[in-house]
Each structure stands twice: as structure tokens, then as C-alpha cells.
Amino acid sequence: MKMTDILKKVIGLSLLVAAVAGTVAYIVFKITGERAYREKWKDYIDCGLA
């Protein structure tokens, strides 16, 4: 194998890992934000103000 082939594979794999990590981080961030929002307004929904 040539050095350029190995370099292309490493860069491609690195980009793939970065994309997956970014997607997982976004999903976790959205879930925790939604959970915090619901917890904040839970008392108001229970008493009928919202």
C-alpha cells in the first residue's frame, strides 16, 4: 500500500468517528435539555397554570 492510501483511510475513518461523536453529543444534549425543561415546568403543569 502506498502512504497516500493509508492516509486517505485514516482521514476518512477520523471524519467518520468525529461525525458519529458529534451526532451522539447532539442527541444527548437535546435529551438532557428536554428533561430539564420538563422538570422546570412540571409543577406548573400539575397545578393547571400552563
PQR file of N, CA, C, O and H, with PARSE charges and radii, in Angstrom:
ATOM      1  N   MET A   1       0.836  -1.191   0.000 -0.4000 1.5000
ATOM      2  CA  MET A   1       0.000   0.000   0.000 -0.0000 2.0000
ATOM      3  C   MET A   1       0.876   1.249   0.000  0.5500 1.7000
ATOM      4  O   MET A   1       1.951   1.288   0.598 -0.5500 1.4000
ATOM      5  N   LYS A   2       0.391   2.227  -0.669 -0.4000 1.5000
ATOM      6  CA  LYS A   2       1.106   3.485  -0.685 -0.0000 2.0000
ATOM      7  C   LYS A   2       0.742   4.293   0.560  0.5500 1.7000
ATOM      8  O   LYS A   2      -0.287   4.064   1.197 -0.5500 1.4000
ATOM      9  H   LYS A   2      -0.482   2.196  -1.155  0.4000 1.0000
ATOM     10  N   MET A   3       1.585   5.210   0.874 -0.4000 1.5000
ATOM     11  CA  MET A   3       1.355   6.063   2.042 -0.0000 2.0000
ATOM     12  C   MET A   3       0.093   6.910   1.851  0.5500 1.7000
ATOM     13  O   MET A   3      -0.614   7.185   2.820 -0.5500 1.4000
ATOM     14  H   MET A   3       2.421   5.396   0.357  0.4000 1.0000
ATOM     15  N   THR A   4      -0.195   7.320   0.630 -0.4000 1.5000
ATOM     16  CA  THR A   4      -1.378   8.155   0.391 -0.0000 2.0000
ATOM     17  C   THR A   4      -2.660   7.355   0.616  0.5500 1.7000
ATOM     18  O   THR A   4      -3.651   7.904   1.099 -0.5500 1.4000
ATOM     19  H   THR A   4       0.379   7.096  -0.158  0.4000 1.0000
ATOM     20  N   ASP A   5      -2.654   6.065   0.272 -0.4000 1.5000
ATOM     21  CA  ASP A   5      -3.832   5.228   0.508 -0.0000 2.0000
ATOM     22  C   ASP A   5      -4.099   5.086   2.000  0.5500 1.7000
ATOM     23  O   ASP A   5      -5.243   5.170   2.446 -0.5500 1.4000
ATOM     24  H   ASP A   5      -1.850   5.620  -0.121  0.4000 1.0000
ATOM     25  N   ILE A   6      -3.051   4.875   2.754 -0.4000 1.5000
ATOM     26  CA  ILE A   6      -3.199   4.744   4.207 -0.0000 2.0000
ATOM     27  C   ILE A   6      -3.681   6.058   4.799  0.5500 1.7000
ATOM     28  O   ILE A   6      -4.543   6.062   5.677 -0.5500 1.4000
ATOM     29  H   ILE A   6      -2.122   4.808   2.391  0.4000 1.0000
ATOM     30  N   LEU A   7      -3.139   7.162   4.332 -0.4000 1.5000
ATOM     31  CA  LEU A   7      -3.522   8.476   4.832 -0.0000 2.0000
ATOM     32  C   LEU A   7      -4.982   8.773   4.522  0.5500 1.7000
ATOM     33  O   LEU A   7      -5.693   9.321   5.364 -0.5500 1.4000
ATOM     34  H   LEU A   7      -2.438   7.158   3.618  0.4000 1.0000
ATOM     35  N   LYS A   8      -5.435   8.422   3.336 -0.4000 1.5000
ATOM     36  CA  LYS A   8      -6.838   8.626   2.969 -0.0000 2.0000
ATOM     37  C   LYS A   8      -7.757   7.807   3.862  0.5500 1.7000
ATOM     38  O   LYS A   8      -8.808   8.296   4.275 -0.5500 1.4000
ATOM     39  H   LYS A   8      -4.857   7.977   2.651  0.4000 1.0000
ATOM     40  N   LYS A   9      -7.383   6.579   4.164 -0.4000 1.5000
ATOM     41  CA  LYS A   9      -8.204   5.735   5.030 -0.0000 2.0000
ATOM     42  C   LYS A   9      -8.253   6.278   6.449  0.5500 1.7000
ATOM     43  O   LYS A   9      -9.306   6.263   7.086 -0.5500 1.4000
ATOM     44  H   LYS A   9      -6.529   6.182   3.828  0.4000 1.0000
ATOM     45  N   VAL A  10      -7.126   6.752   6.941 -0.4000 1.5000
ATOM     46  CA  VAL A  10      -7.070   7.301   8.300 -0.0000 2.0000
ATOM     47  C   VAL A  10      -7.905   8.563   8.397  0.5500 1.7000
ATOM     48  O   VAL A  10      -8.637   8.746   9.370 -0.5500 1.4000
ATOM     49  H   VAL A  10      -6.271   6.764   6.424  0.4000 1.0000
ATOM     50  N   ILE A  11      -7.807   9.435   7.405 -0.4000 1.5000
ATOM     51  CA  ILE A  11      -8.593  10.671   7.412 -0.0000 2.0000
ATOM     52  C   ILE A  11     -10.077  10.363   7.296  0.5500 1.7000
ATOM     53  O   ILE A  11     -10.892  10.973   7.988 -0.5500 1.4000
ATOM     54  H   ILE A  11      -7.212   9.286   6.615  0.4000 1.0000
ATOM     55  N   GLY A  12     -10.433   9.436   6.439 -0.4000 1.5000
ATOM     56  CA  GLY A  12     -11.837   9.052   6.293 -0.0000 2.0000
ATOM     57  C   GLY A  12     -12.403   8.466   7.570  0.5500 1.7000
ATOM     58  O   GLY A  12     -13.517   8.797   7.976 -0.5500 1.4000
ATOM     59  H   GLY A  12      -9.771   8.941   5.876  0.4000 1.0000
ATOM     60  N   LEU A  13     -11.633   7.597   8.201 -0.4000 1.5000
ATOM     61  CA  LEU A  13     -12.081   6.997   9.457 -0.0000 2.0000
ATOM     62  C   LEU A  13     -12.191   8.048  10.558  0.5500 1.7000
ATOM     63  O   LEU A  13     -13.117   8.009  11.368 -0.5500 1.4000
ATOM     64  H   LEU A  13     -10.728   7.329   7.871  0.4000 1.0000
ATOM     65  N   SER A  14     -11.261   8.973  10.586 -0.4000 1.5000
ATOM     66  CA  SER A  14     -11.296  10.042  11.585 -0.0000 2.0000
ATOM     67  C   SER A  14     -12.535  10.920  11.409  0.5500 1.7000
ATOM     68  O   SER A  14     -13.182  11.291  12.389 -0.5500 1.4000
ATOM     69  H   SER A  14     -10.509   9.005   9.929  0.4000 1.0000
ATOM     70  N   LEU A  15     -12.859  11.246  10.175 -0.4000 1.5000
ATOM     71  CA  LEU A  15     -14.054  12.041   9.915 -0.0000 2.0000
ATOM     72  C   LEU A  15     -15.321  11.288  10.296  0.5500 1.7000
ATOM     73  O   LEU A  15     -16.264  11.875  10.824 -0.5500 1.4000
ATOM     74  H   LEU A  15     -12.334  10.944   9.379  0.4000 1.0000
ATOM     75  N   LEU A  16     -15.339  10.002  10.030 -0.4000 1.5000
ATOM     76  CA  LEU A  16     -16.486   9.193  10.397 -0.0000 2.0000
ATOM     77  C   LEU A  16     -16.669   9.156  11.910  0.5500 1.7000
ATOM     78  O   LEU A  16     -17.783   9.322  12.407 -0.5500 1.4000
ATOM     79  H   LEU A  16     -14.572   9.525   9.601  0.4000 1.0000
ATOM     80  N   VAL A  17     -15.591   8.941  12.636 -0.4000 1.5000
ATOM     81  CA  VAL A  17     -15.660   8.912  14.104 -0.0000 2.0000
ATOM     82  C   VAL A  17     -16.099  10.270  14.642  0.5500 1.7000
ATOM     83  O   VAL A  17     -16.900  10.331  15.574 -0.5500 1.4000
ATOM     84  H   VAL A  17     -14.685   8.806  12.233  0.4000 1.0000
ATOM     85  N   ALA A  18     -15.592  11.351  14.073 -0.4000 1.5000
ATOM     86  CA  ALA A  18     -15.975  12.694  14.512 -0.0000 2.0000
ATOM     87  C   ALA A  18     -17.460  12.958  14.248  0.5500 1.7000
ATOM     88  O   ALA A  18     -18.136  13.572  15.074 -0.5500 1.4000
ATOM     89  H   ALA A  18     -14.942  11.301  13.316  0.4000 1.0000
ATOM     90  N   ALA A  19     -17.962  12.507  13.124 -0.4000 1.5000
ATOM     91  CA  ALA A  19     -19.374  12.698  12.798 -0.0000 2.0000
ATOM     92  C   ALA A  19     -20.265  11.908  13.754  0.5500 1.7000
ATOM     93  O   ALA A  19     -21.283  12.419  14.221 -0.5500 1.4000
ATOM     94  H   ALA A  19     -17.413  12.008  12.453  0.4000 1.0000
ATOM     95  N   VAL A  20     -19.889  10.678  14.044 -0.4000 1.5000
ATOM     96  CA  VAL A  20     -20.670   9.859  14.970 -0.0000 2.0000
ATOM     97  C   VAL A  20     -20.638  10.464  16.374  0.5500 1.7000
ATOM     98  O   VAL A  20     -21.666  10.530  17.048 -0.5500 1.4000
ATOM     99  H   VAL A  20     -19.062  10.263  13.665  0.4000 1.0000
ATOM    100  N   ALA A  21     -19.465  10.903  16.810 -0.4000 1.5000
ATOM    101  CA  ALA A  21     -19.340  11.506  18.132 -0.0000 2.0000
ATOM    102  C   ALA A  21     -20.165  12.794  18.219  0.5500 1.7000
ATOM    103  O   ALA A  21     -20.807  13.050  19.237 -0.5500 1.4000
ATOM    104  H   ALA A  21     -18.630  10.849  16.262  0.4000 1.0000
ATOM    105  N   GLY A  22     -20.151  13.587  17.178 -0.4000 1.5000
ATOM    106  CA  GLY A  22     -20.947  14.813  17.155 -0.0000 2.0000
ATOM    107  C   GLY A  22     -22.437  14.531  17.197  0.5500 1.7000
ATOM    108  O   GLY A  22     -23.188  15.225  17.882 -0.5500 1.4000
ATOM    109  H   GLY A  22     -19.629  13.379  16.350  0.4000 1.0000
ATOM    110  N   THR A  23     -22.860  13.521  16.472 -0.4000 1.5000
ATOM    111  CA  THR A  23     -24.272  13.150  16.472 -0.0000 2.0000
ATOM    112  C   THR A  23     -24.716  12.665  17.844  0.5500 1.7000
ATOM    113  O   THR A  23     -25.777  13.054  18.331 -0.5500 1.4000
ATOM    114  H   THR A  23     -22.249  12.957  15.916  0.4000 1.0000
ATOM    115  N   VAL A  24     -23.916  11.827  18.459 -0.4000 1.5000
ATOM    116  CA  VAL A  24     -24.245  11.318  19.799 -0.0000 2.0000
ATOM    117  C   VAL A  24     -24.273  12.462  20.803  0.5500 1.7000
ATOM    118  O   VAL A  24     -25.167  12.517  21.647 -0.5500 1.4000
ATOM    119  H   VAL A  24     -23.054  11.511  18.063  0.4000 1.0000
ATOM    120  N   ALA A  25     -23.320  13.365  20.727 -0.4000 1.5000
ATOM    121  CA  ALA A  25     -23.285  14.509  21.642 -0.0000 2.0000
ATOM    122  C   ALA A  25     -24.517  15.389  21.460  0.5500 1.7000
ATOM    123  O   ALA A  25     -25.082  15.867  22.443 -0.5500 1.4000
ATOM    124  H   ALA A  25     -22.593  13.320  20.042  0.4000 1.0000
ATOM    125  N   TYR A  26     -24.936  15.606  20.232 -0.4000 1.5000
ATOM    126  CA  TYR A  26     -26.129  16.407  19.964 -0.0000 2.0000
ATOM    127  C   TYR A  26     -27.378  15.748  20.545  0.5500 1.7000
ATOM    128  O   TYR A  26     -28.206  16.419  21.160 -0.5500 1.4000
ATOM    129  H   TYR A  26     -24.476  15.218  19.433  0.4000 1.0000
ATOM    130  N   ILE A  27     -27.512  14.449  20.353 -0.4000 1.5000
ATOM    131  CA  ILE A  27     -28.681  13.736  20.873 -0.0000 2.0000
ATOM    132  C   ILE A  27     -28.710  13.788  22.395  0.5500 1.7000
ATOM    133  O   ILE A  27     -29.761  14.032  22.988 -0.5500 1.4000
ATOM    134  H   ILE A  27     -26.838  13.904  19.853  0.4000 1.0000
ATOM    135  N   VAL A  28     -27.573  13.561  23.025 -0.4000 1.5000
ATOM    136  CA  VAL A  28     -27.515  13.611  24.491 -0.0000 2.0000
ATOM    137  C   VAL A  28     -27.837  15.013  24.983  0.5500 1.7000
ATOM    138  O   VAL A  28     -28.556  15.169  25.970 -0.5500 1.4000
ATOM    139  H   VAL A  28     -26.720  13.362  22.543  0.4000 1.0000
ATOM    140  N   PHE A  29     -27.320  16.030  24.318 -0.4000 1.5000
ATOM    141  CA  PHE A  29     -27.586  17.406  24.703 -0.0000 2.0000
ATOM    142  C   PHE A  29     -29.070  17.730  24.596  0.5500 1.7000
ATOM    143  O   PHE A  29     -29.635  18.363  25.488 -0.5500 1.4000
ATOM    144  H   PHE A  29     -26.736  15.904  23.516  0.4000 1.0000
ATOM    145  N   LYS A  30     -29.697  17.303  23.519 -0.4000 1.5000
ATOM    146  CA  LYS A  30     -31.132  17.569  23.344 -0.0000 2.0000
ATOM    147  C   LYS A  30     -31.967  16.834  24.387  0.5500 1.7000
ATOM    148  O   LYS A  30     -32.931  17.394  24.909 -0.5500 1.4000
ATOM    149  H   LYS A  30     -29.239  16.789  22.794  0.4000 1.0000
ATOM    150  N   ILE A  31     -31.614  15.592  24.697 -0.4000 1.5000
ATOM    151  CA  ILE A  31     -32.373  14.823  25.680 -0.0000 2.0000
ATOM    152  C   ILE A  31     -32.254  15.444  27.062  0.5500 1.7000
ATOM    153  O   ILE A  31     -33.253  15.576  27.769 -0.5500 1.4000
ATOM    154  H   ILE A  31     -30.832  15.137  24.274  0.4000 1.0000
ATOM    155  N   THR A  32     -31.044  15.825  27.455 -0.4000 1.5000
ATOM    156  CA  THR A  32     -30.876  16.418  28.781 -0.0000 2.0000
ATOM    157  C   THR A  32     -31.540  17.787  28.862  0.5500 1.7000
ATOM    158  O   THR A  32     -32.076  18.150  29.909 -0.5500 1.4000
ATOM    159  H   THR A  32     -30.233  15.718  26.880  0.4000 1.0000
ATOM    160  N   GLY A  33     -31.513  18.546  27.781 -0.4000 1.5000
ATOM    161  CA  GLY A  33     -32.185  19.847  27.771 -0.0000 2.0000
ATOM    162  C   GLY A  33     -33.690  19.698  27.884  0.5500 1.7000
ATOM    163  O   GLY A  33     -34.342  20.448  28.611 -0.5500 1.4000
ATOM    164  H   GLY A  33     -31.077  18.251  26.931  0.4000 1.0000
ATOM    165  N   GLU A  34     -34.234  18.742  27.176 -0.4000 1.5000
ATOM    166  CA  GLU A  34     -35.685  18.491  27.242 -0.0000 2.0000
ATOM    167  C   GLU A  34     -36.089  18.009  28.630  0.5500 1.7000
ATOM    168  O   GLU A  34     -37.136  18.401  29.146 -0.5500 1.4000
ATOM    169  H   GLU A  34     -33.705  18.133  26.586  0.4000 1.0000
ATOM    170  N   ARG A  35     -35.277  17.175  29.223 -0.4000 1.5000
ATOM    171  CA  ARG A  35     -35.566  16.671  30.564 -0.0000 2.0000
ATOM    172  C   ARG A  35     -35.559  17.815  31.584  0.5500 1.7000
ATOM    173  O   ARG A  35     -36.432  17.882  32.449 -0.5500 1.4000
ATOM    174  H   ARG A  35     -34.427  16.856  28.803  0.4000 1.0000
ATOM    175  N   ALA A  36     -34.588  18.700  31.482 -0.4000 1.5000
ATOM    176  CA  ALA A  36     -34.501  19.843  32.388 -0.0000 2.0000
ATOM    177  C   ALA A  36     -35.696  20.775  32.183  0.5500 1.7000
ATOM    178  O   ALA A  36     -36.242  21.301  33.153 -0.5500 1.4000
ATOM    179  H   ALA A  36     -33.879  18.645  30.779  0.4000 1.0000
ATOM    180  N   TYR A  37     -36.099  20.979  30.950 -0.4000 1.5000
ATOM    181  CA  TYR A  37     -37.249  21.840  30.658 -0.0000 2.0000
ATOM    182  C   TYR A  37     -38.525  21.262  31.257  0.5500 1.7000
ATOM    183  O   TYR A  37     -39.308  21.984  31.875 -0.5500 1.4000
ATOM    184  H   TYR A  37     -35.655  20.551  30.163  0.4000 1.0000
ATOM    185  N   ARG A  38     -38.730  19.974  31.075 -0.4000 1.5000
ATOM    186  CA  ARG A  38     -39.927  19.340  31.631 -0.0000 2.0000
ATOM    187  C   ARG A  38     -39.937  19.377  33.150  0.5500 1.7000
ATOM    188  O   ARG A  38     -40.983  19.590  33.762 -0.5500 1.4000
ATOM    189  H   ARG A  38     -38.094  19.388  30.572  0.4000 1.0000
ATOM    190  N   GLU A  39     -38.779  19.171  33.757 -0.4000 1.5000
ATOM    191  CA  GLU A  39     -38.684  19.211  35.215 -0.0000 2.0000
ATOM    192  C   GLU A  39     -38.991  20.611  35.724  0.5500 1.7000
ATOM    193  O   GLU A  39     -39.630  20.767  36.764 -0.5500 1.4000
ATOM    194  H   GLU A  39     -37.929  18.998  33.260  0.4000 1.0000
ATOM    195  N   LYS A  40     -38.546  21.621  35.007 -0.4000 1.5000
ATOM    196  CA  LYS A  40     -38.777  23.004  35.421 -0.0000 2.0000
ATOM    197  C   LYS A  40     -40.264  23.334  35.419  0.5500 1.7000
ATOM    198  O   LYS A  40     -40.749  23.987  36.344 -0.5500 1.4000
ATOM    199  H   LYS A  40     -38.027  21.494  34.161  0.4000 1.0000
ATOM    200  N   TRP A  41     -40.987  22.903  34.413 -0.4000 1.5000
ATOM    201  CA  TRP A  41     -42.386  23.264  34.260 -0.0000 2.0000
ATOM    202  C   TRP A  41     -43.348  22.221  34.826  0.5500 1.7000
ATOM    203  O   TRP A  41     -44.563  22.390  34.723 -0.5500 1.4000
ATOM    204  H   TRP A  41     -40.593  22.373  33.661  0.4000 1.0000
ATOM    205  N   LYS A  42     -42.837  21.163  35.412 -0.4000 1.5000
ATOM    206  CA  LYS A  42     -43.688  20.077  35.912 -0.0000 2.0000
ATOM    207  C   LYS A  42     -44.674  20.573  36.960  0.5500 1.7000
ATOM    208  O   LYS A  42     -45.847  20.201  36.917 -0.5500 1.4000
ATOM    209  H   LYS A  42     -41.850  21.026  35.496  0.4000 1.0000
ATOM    210  N   ASP A  43     -44.235  21.399  37.897 -0.4000 1.5000
ATOM    211  CA  ASP A  43     -45.120  21.890  38.952 -0.0000 2.0000
ATOM    212  C   ASP A  43     -46.219  22.785  38.389  0.5500 1.7000
ATOM    213  O   ASP A  43     -47.351  22.751  38.874 -0.5500 1.4000
ATOM    214  H   ASP A  43     -43.283  21.702  37.932  0.4000 1.0000
ATOM    215  N   TYR A  44     -45.904  23.573  37.387 -0.4000 1.5000
ATOM    216  CA  TYR A  44     -46.899  24.467  36.811 -0.0000 2.0000
ATOM    217  C   TYR A  44     -47.955  23.689  36.020  0.5500 1.7000
ATOM    218  O   TYR A  44     -49.131  24.054  36.018 -0.5500 1.4000
ATOM    219  H   TYR A  44     -44.985  23.600  36.993  0.4000 1.0000
ATOM    220  N   ILE A  45     -47.534  22.636  35.362 -0.4000 1.5000
ATOM    221  CA  ILE A  45     -48.483  21.811  34.620 -0.0000 2.0000
ATOM    222  C   ILE A  45     -49.403  21.072  35.602  0.5500 1.7000
ATOM    223  O   ILE A  45     -50.597  20.920  35.344 -0.5500 1.4000
ATOM    224  H   ILE A  45     -46.579  22.339  35.363  0.4000 1.0000
ATOM    225  N   ASP A  46     -48.840  20.615  36.726 -0.4000 1.5000
ATOM    226  CA  ASP A  46     -49.622  19.892  37.726 -0.0000 2.0000
ATOM    227  C   ASP A  46     -50.707  20.793  38.340  0.5500 1.7000
ATOM    228  O   ASP A  46     -51.795  20.314  38.662 -0.5500 1.4000
ATOM    229  H   ASP A  46     -47.870  20.738  36.936  0.4000 1.0000
ATOM    230  N   CYS A  47     -50.421  22.085  38.504 -0.4000 1.5000
ATOM    231  CA  CYS A  47     -51.423  22.950  39.139 -0.0000 2.0000
ATOM    232  C   CYS A  47     -52.340  23.601  38.111  0.5500 1.7000
ATOM    233  O   CYS A  47     -53.276  24.302  38.496 -0.5500 1.4000
ATOM    234  H   CYS A  47     -49.537  22.475  38.242  0.4000 1.0000
ATOM    235  N   GLY A  48     -52.108  23.398  36.841 -0.4000 1.5000
ATOM    236  CA  GLY A  48     -53.009  23.891  35.814 -0.0000 2.0000
ATOM    237  C   GLY A  48     -52.691  25.270  35.276  0.5500 1.7000
ATOM    238  O   GLY A  48     -53.506  25.824  34.537 -0.5500 1.4000
ATOM    239  H   GLY A  48     -51.348  22.829  36.529  0.4000 1.0000
ATOM    240  N   LEU A  49     -51.560  25.850  35.603 -0.4000 1.5000
ATOM    241  CA  LEU A  49     -51.210  27.180  35.125 -0.0000 2.0000
ATOM    242  C   LEU A  49     -50.623  27.174  33.722  0.5500 1.7000
ATOM    243  O   LEU A  49     -50.585  28.217  33.069 -0.5500 1.4000
ATOM    244  H   LEU A  49     -50.898  25.400  36.203  0.4000 1.0000
ATOM    245  N   ALA A  50     -50.179  26.061  33.260 -0.4000 1.5000
ATOM    246  CA  ALA A  50     -49.558  26.040  31.931 -0.0000 2.0000
ATOM    247  C   ALA A  50     -50.399  25.253  30.963  0.5500 1.7000
ATOM    248  O   ALA A  50     -50.036  25.125  29.793 -0.5500 1.4000
ATOM    249  H   ALA A  50     -50.210  25.214  33.791  0.4000 1.0000
TER
END
